[in-house]
Amino acid sequence: MKKIYFILSLAATALLSSCSEDFNEHNFPGYKDAANPTNVATYNYTLIDADYKTISNSALAISKTKADSTIAKAIATNKFLQDAAPAKTLIPLFLAGKYAYADLGSTAKITYSNSDNHPGYMDQLNSVNILNATDYKTAWGSDNNPGAFTPSVSVAAKLPAILAAKFPNSADGTYKFVQYNNSSTEAIQQSTEVKYFFDDFESHTAASTAPYTNISENGWLNKDLSASLKWQCKIFSSNKYAQVTSNKSAAANTAWMVSKQIDLTNSIAPKFSFDVTVGYWNADCLTVWVSQDFDGTEAGIANATWIEVTSNFTLPKTPTSSYGTLSPAGSVDLSSFAGKKVYIGFKYSGSDLTTPKKTTTYQVDNVKVSEVKVSYTTPDAKPEYAVYKSTGGVWAKDDQFAVLQKADYDAMGINFVSTANVAGYIPQWLTIKYPYSQEGTNKTVVYKSSDDIKLSNSSNFTFTKGSWVLNTFINTKTDQYINTKTGWIFDPTVTVALTKVSGGNNPYIMKFIDYLRTTTPDKFYQKNTYINEEHYYGFSAYYAQVTYTADRTTFGDAAIKALTSDADKYALFNQRLKEAMPLFTQLNFPDLKSDVSGAQQYVIFTIASYYSSSKSGLWTIKMKCTKSGTGTTPAEYAVDSMVETF
């Protein structure tokens, strides 16, 4: 494009503003043309290796997922485009840099390598659908399961329903590459006690004689809300325990011993238990509590919401002199707290100032919140891989695929098959797996393709002359692009060659003839019993041509018969062909839009013109879409140009 520079002194801008147009025209001849396109060009270009690197970088810039990035990076290595990295999306990005100064309306025919014609399902096999804990819960009907399939809860019986639930709206022909755990033996059941909290006080500091140590370790909070009484850690017969009494306290006491926070998030049916005994019982002084909202502070004890659970335990009322023996107090079901976090509290309320006194001594040990869970193990469970297909909402394993398993990766000494080693590893694997393959046997192999456990790929091979040969599906394509107000886009022009169909009628022409015959019979001049020819416009669906022979006058067309010279007849034939083409195009392309991203929609037809056995031509007719089709109203067209060559 011609570049014109306009230089104005900033200081003189105001003075020149009134006459700047005359000034520029005088000093820069032709400046008015600067705003008009001067570089409308037609380019023809074939991508070279370096261009694929450029396109790869552009694709990376617009990638939204890791899978997109993997595909984008592969363009630079593979040096071809494909359905997953389409030319119609990426080449316009390349052209924006390649022909940055091209004006609107410029076109570019770009030739490139493209991997296409491969089975459509291959595009669906680029991710691994790994079954999760929810899926195994569905299979087993419980959270408590081995996380794998077994002979009694089998892949065949359970996986189709799981996939139907995971992908409820999958269209027919949808494929999924699935990883699941499978065991050849039944799960081994075992019961395990899960302790969410346990304290037998053996880790605490204790003394057998005064001064005794106050309970403060392992997260316990020890606070008398009325005076200064403390729960103490004592030891007797080599056993440590917590003890409290108001004897000799000279006060009324409300002494709490509160546990640290107990996490029951993963619990199902937890239970709370402890051992207890009393000494010198003279009143019920101990109560037991549970709280969800306690904040873990001394001040928070009085403000928390405490739920009393004392009635679930048997607290001794003997002996009234000396001490009893530590024994289980019972347990309380904390299922209502499953999935939550709680605190447990022992509250001692006593006084040696009252009559009768309330000074019972309590000893507490083996405080525990736990549950027995039944767990399952499958020692020989391992990941397996398969491809499943949806048909009518029903998922079934598709055995047409050759799928690499864990043992295959182990044998190869790799964790996945990269793009670089597909051709090196897979043919050898196929030779071992299918030793009796016949010439032409085709296999699509599906495999993990990255350290990212969710990325996979597929490659297609054909057994050819004793070896497995990778089908790249790479061919050379040429597309046209046009520079529009929104940038470079794929040229939407539709090109149709109206050619003879072996053993049949050209469908485009036949659609037009059928319309004439049924809708405008006054313009349908029929030759004998033939319904694939008409002689008003001259179309023949069988020969795929427009007939220019004078014998069109013999089929009832008085207007042609009235003309005496071939030149006049040919002129009328041309006029009628021009009249026919808007309807012809509308019938065959009713849904096109007049504007595609700022580019005018055209349809270009080529069709033979037949004069005699020694003379024929070729019409190139360019139709312009003047009004978009709406689905209920067909598009409208006008002839843009008609050129006949011989």
C-alpha positions in Angstrom: 0.0 0.0 0.0 1.2 3.5 -0.8 2.1 5.2 2.4 1.5 9.0 2.7 2.8 11.0 5.6 1.1 14.2 6.8 3.4 16.5 8.8 1.9 19.5 10.5 3.7 21.7 13.0 2.0 21.5 16.4 2.5 25.3 16.8 0.8 26.0 13.4 -2.1 23.6 13.8 -4.6 26.3 14.9 -3.6 28.6 12.0 -3.9 25.9 9.4 -7.1 24.3 10.6 -9.3 26.3 8.3 -7.3 25.6 5.2 -5.6 22.3 6.1 -7.3 20.4 3.2 -5.9 22.8 0.6 -2.5 22.8 2.4 -2.3 19.0 2.3 -3.5 18.7 -1.2 -0.9 21.2 -2.3 2.0 19.7 -0.4 1.0 16.0 -0.5 -0.7 15.4 -3.9 -3.1 12.5 -3.8 -3.6 12.6 0.0 -7.4 12.3 -0.4 -6.9 8.8 -1.9 -5.1 7.7 1.3 -8.4 6.5 2.9 -9.4 4.5 -0.1 -8.2 0.9 -0.6 -5.2 0.7 -2.8 -3.8 -2.7 -2.0 -6.7 -5.0 -2.8 -4.7 -8.1 -3.8 -5.0 -11.7 -4.6 -2.4 -13.9 -2.9 -1.4 -17.5 -3.6 0.8 -19.0 -0.9 1.8 -22.5 0.3 2.7 -22.9 4.0 6.3 -23.8 4.8 7.6 -25.5 7.9 8.3 -22.3 9.7 4.7 -21.2 9.2 3.4 -24.1 11.2 5.5 -22.9 14.1 3.9 -19.4 13.8 0.5 -20.9 13.6 1.3 -23.1 16.7 2.1 -20.0 18.7 -1.1 -18.3 17.6 -3.1 -21.4 18.6 -1.3 -21.5 22.0 -2.3 -17.8 22.5 -6.0 -18.7 22.2 -5.9 -22.0 24.0 -8.3 -22.2 27.0 -7.5 -25.7 28.3 -4.4 -27.9 28.8 -5.8 -30.2 26.0 -6.0 -27.2 23.7 -2.4 -26.3 24.5 -1.3 -29.9 23.7 -3.0 -29.8 20.3 -1.6 -26.3 19.6 2.0 -27.4 20.4 1.7 -30.4 18.2 1.1 -28.2 15.1 4.7 -27.1 15.1 6.0 -30.7 15.3 3.5 -32.4 13.1 3.5 -29.6 10.5 -0.2 -30.1 9.6 -3.6 -28.9 10.7 -6.5 -31.1 11.6 -10.1 -31.0 12.8 -9.0 -30.3 16.4 -6.9 -27.4 15.1 -9.0 -26.2 12.1 -7.5 -24.2 9.3 -10.6 -22.0 9.1 -9.8 -20.8 12.7 -6.0 -20.7 12.6 -5.0 -19.6 9.1 -6.9 -16.2 9.5 -4.6 -15.5 12.5 -1.6 -16.3 10.3 -2.8 -14.1 7.5 -3.3 -11.2 9.9 0.5 -11.1 10.3 1.5 -12.3 6.8 -0.5 -9.7 4.9 -0.9 -7.0 7.6 -1.3 -4.2 5.0 -3.8 -5.9 2.6 -6.9 -3.8 2.1 -10.5 -5.1 2.5 -11.6 -7.4 -0.2 -8.1 -8.9 -0.7 -8.2 -12.7 -1.1 -5.6 -15.4 -0.3 -5.5 -18.9 -1.6 -3.5 -20.9 1.0 -2.2 -24.4 0.4 -1.4 -26.4 3.5 -1.1 -29.9 4.9 -4.2 -31.2 6.7 -5.0 -34.4 8.5 -8.6 -35.2 7.7 -10.8 -38.0 6.5 -9.9 -39.9 9.7 -12.8 -41.5 11.6 -14.8 -38.9 13.4 -14.7 -40.9 16.6 -10.9 -40.3 16.9 -11.6 -36.7 17.8 -13.6 -37.9 20.9 -10.8 -40.0 22.3 -8.4 -37.2 23.5 -9.3 -37.4 27.2 -9.4 -40.2 29.8 -12.6 -40.4 31.8 -11.4 -41.6 35.1 -14.0 -43.1 37.5 -14.1 -41.4 40.8 -15.4 -42.2 44.3 -18.9 -41.2 43.5 -19.0 -43.6 40.6 -17.9 -46.5 42.7 -20.5 -45.5 45.3 -23.1 -45.8 42.5 -21.8 -49.2 41.6 -21.7 -50.6 45.2 -24.6 -48.6 46.6 -22.5 -47.3 49.5 -19.6 -45.0 50.3 -18.0 -48.1 51.9 -16.6 -49.9 48.9 -13.2 -51.0 47.6 -13.0 -48.4 44.9 -12.9 -51.0 42.2 -15.1 -53.5 40.3 -15.0 -57.2 41.3 -16.6 -60.4 39.8 -19.8 -59.8 41.8 -19.9 -56.0 41.1 -18.6 -56.3 37.6 -17.6 -53.8 34.9 -20.1 -55.3 32.5 -23.0 -55.1 34.9 -22.3 -51.6 36.4 -20.2 -49.4 34.1 -22.9 -48.8 31.4 -25.3 -47.4 34.0 -22.6 -45.2 35.5 -21.7 -43.8 32.1 -25.4 -43.1 31.4 -25.6 -41.1 34.6 -22.4 -39.2 34.0 -23.2 -38.3 30.4 -27.0 -38.2 30.2 -27.3 -36.1 27.1 -24.8 -37.9 24.8 -25.8 -38.2 21.2 -25.8 -41.6 19.4 -22.3 -42.4 18.3 -20.6 -40.7 21.2 -17.4 -42.4 22.4 -15.7 -42.2 25.8 -12.2 -43.5 26.7 -12.7 -44.8 30.3 -10.2 -45.7 33.1 -11.5 -47.8 36.0 -10.1 -50.1 38.7 -10.9 -53.8 38.3 -10.1 -56.9 40.5 -10.2 -60.5 39.3 -11.0 -61.6 42.9 -13.7 -60.5 45.3 -13.0 -57.8 47.8 -11.8 -58.8 51.3 -13.9 -57.4 54.1 -12.4 -56.3 57.4 -13.6 -54.4 60.4 -11.5 -51.5 61.6 -12.0 -49.2 64.6 -11.6 -45.6 63.5 -10.7 -43.4 66.5 -11.6 -39.7 66.0 -10.5 -38.9 69.5 -8.9 -41.0 72.3 -7.2 -40.1 75.5 -6.2 -42.6 78.2 -4.1 -39.9 79.9 -1.0 -42.0 79.8 0.8 -39.2 77.9 -0.1 -36.7 80.6 2.1 -35.5 83.4 0.8 -37.1 86.7 1.8 -37.4 90.3 0.8 -40.1 92.9 1.1 -37.6 95.8 0.4 -33.9 96.2 0.9 -31.5 94.6 -1.0 -33.0 91.7 -0.8 -31.9 88.1 -3.8 -30.1 86.5 -5.1 -31.6 83.3 -3.9 -29.3 80.4 -2.3 -31.6 77.8 -3.6 -33.1 74.6 -5.8 -30.1 74.0 -7.9 -30.3 77.1 -9.3 -27.1 78.5 -9.7 -27.1 82.4 -11.8 -24.3 83.9 -13.9 -23.8 87.0 -16.6 -21.2 86.1 -17.4 -20.6 89.8 -14.1 -20.9 91.7 -10.7 -22.4 91.1 -11.2 -26.2 91.2 -9.2 -28.1 88.6 -9.4 -31.6 87.1 -6.1 -33.3 87.9 -4.1 -36.1 86.4 -3.4 -38.8 88.9 -1.8 -42.2 88.8 -2.7 -45.4 90.7 -1.4 -48.9 90.1 0.6 -47.6 87.1 -2.6 -46.2 85.5 -3.2 -42.5 84.8 -6.6 -40.9 84.8 -8.4 -37.6 85.3 -9.9 -36.8 88.8 -12.1 -34.1 90.2 -13.7 -33.5 93.7 -15.0 -30.5 95.7 -13.7 -32.1 98.9 -11.9 -29.4 100.9 -12.4 -26.9 98.1 -14.1 -24.4 100.5 -16.2 -23.2 97.6 -19.0 -24.0 95.2 -17.5 -25.4 92.0 -18.5 -25.6 88.3 -15.4 -27.3 86.9 -15.3 -28.1 83.2 -12.9 -30.4 81.4 -13.4 -29.8 77.7 -11.7 -31.7 74.9 -10.0 -30.3 71.9 -12.1 -30.1 68.6 -13.0 -33.5 67.3 -13.4 -33.8 63.5 -16.3 -36.1 62.5 -16.3 -34.9 58.9 -15.7 -38.4 57.5 -17.7 -40.3 60.1 -20.9 -42.3 59.6 -22.0 -43.5 63.0 -19.5 -42.4 65.7 -19.9 -43.2 69.4 -18.6 -41.5 72.5 -17.6 -43.6 75.5 -15.4 -43.4 78.6 -14.6 -45.3 81.8 -15.6 -44.0 85.2 -15.6 -44.7 88.9 -16.4 -42.7 92.0 -15.1 -42.3 95.5 -17.1 -41.4 98.6 -20.3 -40.8 96.6 -22.7 -38.4 98.4 -24.4 -36.7 95.4 -24.6 -36.8 91.6 -22.0 -34.1 90.6 -21.0 -35.1 87.0 -22.8 -34.4 83.8 -21.6 -35.0 80.2 -22.1 -32.6 77.2 -21.5 -32.1 73.5 -21.2 -28.8 71.6 -20.8 -27.8 67.9 -20.4 -24.1 68.4 -17.9 -23.9 71.3 -15.0 -21.6 70.3 -12.3 -23.3 72.3 -11.8 -20.5 74.8 -12.4 -20.4 78.5 -14.8 -17.5 78.1 -16.6 -19.5 75.4 -17.6 -22.3 77.7 -20.4 -20.2 79.2 -21.6 -18.9 75.8 -21.6 -22.2 73.9 -24.6 -24.3 73.1 -24.1 -27.5 75.0 -26.3 -30.6 74.5 -26.4 -32.9 77.6 -25.9 -36.6 76.9 -25.5 -37.7 80.6 -28.6 -40.0 80.5 -26.8 -42.2 78.0 -24.2 -43.2 80.6 -24.4 -45.1 83.8 -22.5 -43.1 86.5 -21.9 -45.0 89.8 -23.5 -44.1 93.0 -21.3 -46.3 95.1 -19.1 -46.7 97.1 -20.1 -44.1 99.6 -16.7 -44.7 101.3 -13.4 -45.4 99.7 -13.1 -45.8 95.9 -14.6 -48.1 93.2 -13.0 -49.5 90.2 -12.8 -47.9 86.7 -15.4 -49.5 84.4 -17.1 -48.6 81.2 -19.8 -46.0 81.6 -21.5 -46.9 78.4 -21.7 -44.9 75.2 -23.8 -42.4 73.3 -24.5 -42.4 69.5 -23.2 -39.3 67.9 -24.6 -40.1 64.4 -26.5 -36.8 64.5 -23.1 -35.1 64.5 -21.6 -37.0 61.6 -20.0 -34.7 59.1 -19.4 -32.0 61.7 -16.8 -30.9 64.3 -17.6 -31.2 68.0 -16.3 -30.8 71.5 -17.1 -33.0 74.5 -17.2 -31.7 78.0 -17.3 -33.1 81.5 -18.9 -30.7 83.9 -18.4 -31.2 87.7 -20.9 -29.3 89.9 -20.0 -29.7 93.6 -19.6 -27.9 96.9 -18.3 -28.7 100.4 -20.2 -25.7 101.9 -23.7 -27.2 101.5 -25.6 -29.6 103.7 -25.5 -32.3 102.7 -22.2 -31.8 101.0 -21.7 -32.5 97.2 -18.2 -33.6 97.1 -18.2 -37.0 95.2 -14.9 -37.8 93.7 -15.0 -38.8 90.0 -12.2 -40.5 88.1 -12.5 -40.6 84.2 -10.3 -42.6 81.8 -10.2 -43.9 78.2 -12.3 -41.1 76.7 -13.0 -42.1 73.1 -15.0 -41.0 70.1 -14.8 -43.7 67.5 -16.7 -46.1 65.2 -16.2 -49.5 63.7 -16.1 -49.3 59.9 -16.2 -52.2 57.6 -13.6 -51.7 54.9 -12.9 -53.6 51.7 -9.6 -54.3 50.0 -8.8 -55.7 46.6 -5.2 -56.7 46.6 -5.0 -57.4 42.8 -7.1 -54.4 41.6 -5.4 -52.4 38.8 -6.4 -49.7 36.3 -8.0 -50.9 33.1 -8.9 -49.0 30.0 -11.8 -49.4 27.4 -13.7 -47.4 24.9 -17.5 -47.2 25.3 -20.1 -46.1 22.8 -23.5 -44.6 23.4 -26.4 -45.9 21.2 -29.9 -44.8 22.1 -28.7 -43.8 25.5 -27.3 -47.2 26.2 -23.5 -47.5 26.7 -21.6 -50.6 25.6 -18.0 -51.5 25.2 -16.7 -51.1 21.6 -14.3 -53.9 20.9 -13.2 -52.5 17.5 -10.5 -50.5 19.3 -7.1 -51.8 20.4 -6.6 -50.3 23.8 -3.2 -50.2 25.7 -3.4 -51.6 29.2 -1.0 -51.0 32.2 0.9 -54.2 31.4 1.6 -52.9 27.9 3.1 -49.6 29.2 5.1 -51.6 31.7 6.4 -53.9 29.0 7.4 -50.9 26.9 9.1 -49.1 29.8 7.0 -46.0 29.4 4.1 -44.3 31.2 2.4 -43.0 28.0 2.8 -42.9 24.2 3.9 -39.5 23.0 3.5 -38.1 19.5 7.2 -38.7 18.9 7.1 -42.4 19.7 3.8 -43.6 18.2 5.4 -44.9 15.1 8.2 -46.6 17.1 6.2 -48.4 19.7 2.7 -49.1 18.5 3.5 -51.1 15.3 5.6 -53.5 17.4 2.8 -53.8 20.0 0.2 -54.6 17.2 2.5 -57.2 15.8 2.7 -59.0 19.1 -1.0 -58.6 20.0 -2.4 -59.5 16.5 0.1 -62.1 15.1 -2.3 -63.4 12.5 -3.4 -60.2 10.9 -4.2 -60.3 7.2 -3.4 -57.7 4.5 -5.6 -54.6 4.9 -6.6 -55.2 8.5 -7.2 -51.9 10.2 -6.9 -51.0 13.8 -7.4 -47.8 15.8 -5.2 -47.8 18.9 -6.2 -45.8 21.9 -3.6 -44.8 24.6 -2.5 -42.3 27.2 -0.6 -39.5 25.6 0.9 -37.4 28.4 2.1 -37.3 32.0 -1.3 -35.6 32.5 -3.3 -38.7 33.5 -6.4 -37.4 31.7 -4.9 -36.9 28.3 -5.1 -39.6 25.6 -4.9 -40.0 21.9 -5.7 -42.5 19.1 -3.8 -43.6 16.0 -5.0 -45.6 13.1 -2.9 -48.4 11.5 -3.3 -50.7 8.5 -1.5 -54.0 8.1 0.3 -53.5 4.8 2.8 -56.0 3.3 3.6 -57.6 6.6 3.9 -54.4 8.7 1.6 -52.1 10.5 1.6 -48.7 8.8 0.5 -45.5 10.5 -2.3 -43.7 8.6 -1.6 -40.0 8.9 -4.7 -39.0 6.9 -2.6 -36.1 5.7 -3.3 -34.5 2.4 -2.8 -31.2 0.7 -5.7 -28.7 0.7 -6.2 -25.2 -0.7 -8.7 -22.8 0.9 -9.5 -19.3 0.0 -9.7 -16.5 2.6 -10.9 -13.0 2.3 -10.0 -9.8 4.3 -13.2 -8.4 5.7 -14.1 -5.6 8.2 -13.7 -8.2 11.0 -10.3 -9.4 9.7 -9.4 -12.4 7.5 -12.0 -15.1 7.3 -12.5 -18.3 5.4 -14.1 -17.2 2.1 -17.7 -18.3 2.3 -18.1 -18.6 -1.5 -19.8 -21.9 -2.5 -18.5 -23.4 -5.7 -20.6 -26.1 -7.4 -19.5 -28.0 -10.6 -22.7 -29.2 -12.2 -21.3 -32.4 -13.7 -22.7 -35.6 -15.1 -23.4 -38.3 -12.4 -22.5 -41.8 -13.4 -25.7 -43.8 -14.0 -28.0 -41.1 -12.7 -29.2 -37.5 -12.7 -27.4 -34.4 -11.4 -29.3 -33.7 -8.1 -29.0 -29.9 -8.4 -30.5 -29.8 -11.9 -33.0 -32.4 -11.1 -34.4 -30.4 -8.2 -34.9 -27.5 -10.5 -36.6 -29.6 -13.2 -38.9 -31.2 -10.6 -39.9 -27.8 -9.4 -40.8 -26.6 -13.0 -42.7 -29.8 -13.7 -44.9 -29.6 -10.5 -45.1 -25.8 -9.9 -44.9 -24.1 -13.3 -46.0 -26.6 -15.8 -46.5 -23.9 -18.4 -42.7 -23.6 -18.5 -42.0 -27.3 -18.6 -41.5 -28.5 -22.2 -41.0 -32.2 -22.1 -39.2 -34.4 -24.6 -41.4 -37.5 -25.1 -41.6 -39.2 -21.7 -38.3 -37.8 -20.3 -38.8 -36.0 -17.0 -35.1 -35.3 -16.4 -35.0 -32.7 -19.2 -36.8 -29.5 -19.8 -36.7 -27.3 -22.9 -37.8 -23.9 -21.8 -34.5 -23.1 -20.0 -32.8 -26.0 -21.6 -31.5 -28.0 -18.6 -30.7 -31.7 -18.8 -30.2 -33.5 -15.4 -28.9 -36.6 -17.1 -26.3 -34.9 -19.3 -25.7 -32.1 -16.8 -25.8 -29.4 -19.4 -27.8 -26.6 -20.9 -28.9 -27.5 -24.4 -28.4 -24.8 -27.1 -29.5 -26.9 -30.1 -32.2 -25.5 -32.4 -34.4 -28.6 -31.9 -35.6 -27.1 -28.6 -38.3 -25.6 -30.9 -39.8 -29.0 -31.4 -41.0 -29.4 -27.8 -43.7 -26.8 -27.8 -41.9 -23.5 -27.3 -43.5 -21.1 -29.8 -41.2 -18.2 -28.8 -38.1 -20.1 -29.9 -39.8 -21.5 -33.0 -40.7 -18.0 -34.2 -37.0 -17.1 -34.4 -35.3 -17.7 -37.7 -31.6 -17.4 -36.9 -29.4 -19.3 -34.6 -27.9 -16.1 -33.2 -31.4 -14.9 -32.1 -32.2 -18.3 -30.6 -28.9 -18.3 -28.7 -29.6 -14.8 -27.4 -33.0 -16.0 -26.1 -31.4 -19.1 -24.6 -28.9 -16.9 -22.7 -31.6 -14.6 -21.5 -33.7 -17.5 -20.2 -30.6 -19.0 -18.5 -30.0 -15.7 -16.7 -33.7 -15.7 -15.7 -33.5 -19.2 -14.3 -30.4 -18.9 -12.2 -31.9 -17.0 -9.2 -34.6 -19.6 -8.8 -32.1 -22.4 -9.5 -29.8 -21.1 -6.7 -32.7 -20.5 -4.3 -34.0 -24.0 -4.6 -30.6 -25.6 -4.0 -29.3 -23.1 -1.3 -32.3 -21.7 0.6 -30.5 -21.1 3.9 -27.4 -19.1 3.0 -26.8 -15.7 4.6 -26.0 -12.7 2.4 -23.3 -11.5 4.7 -20.7 -13.7 6.5 -18.6 -11.7 8.9 -18.7 -8.8 6.5 -18.0 -10.9 3.4 -20.6 -11.1 0.6 -21.9 -14.6 0.1 -21.6 -15.9 -3.5 -22.4 -19.2 -5.2 -20.4 -20.1 -8.3 -21.8 -22.7 -10.7 -20.1 -24.2 -13.7 -22.2 -26.1 -16.3 -21.6 -27.3 -19.8 -23.4 -25.7 -22.8 -24.2 -28.1 -25.7 -24.5 -26.9 -29.3 -23.6 -29.9 -31.3 -21.3 -32.9 -31.2 -18.5 -30.7 -32.4 -19.3 -27.6 -30.3 -19.7 -27.2 -26.6 -18.9 -24.6 -24.0 -18.7 -24.0 -20.3 -20.7 -21.5 -18.4 -19.3 -20.0 -15.2 -22.2 -18.2 -13.4 -21.5 -16.2 -10.2 -24.6 -15.7 -8.1 -24.9 -13.0 -5.4 -27.0 -13.7 -2.3 -29.0 -10.5 -1.9 -31.2 -11.6 1.0 -30.5 -14.1 3.7 -32.6 -17.2 4.2 -34.4 -17.4 7.5 -35.4 -21.0 7.7 -39.0 -20.2 6.8 -38.2 -17.8 4.0 -35.6 -18.9 1.4 -32.6 -16.8 0.5 -32.8 -14.6 -2.6 -30.1 -14.3 -5.4 -29.1 -12.2 -8.3 -26.8 -12.9 -11.2 -23.4 -11.2 -10.6 -21.7 -12.4 -13.7 -22.1 -15.0 -16.5 -19.1 -16.0 -18.6 -19.2 -18.7 -21.3 -15.9 -20.2 -22.6 -15.3 -22.6 -25.5 
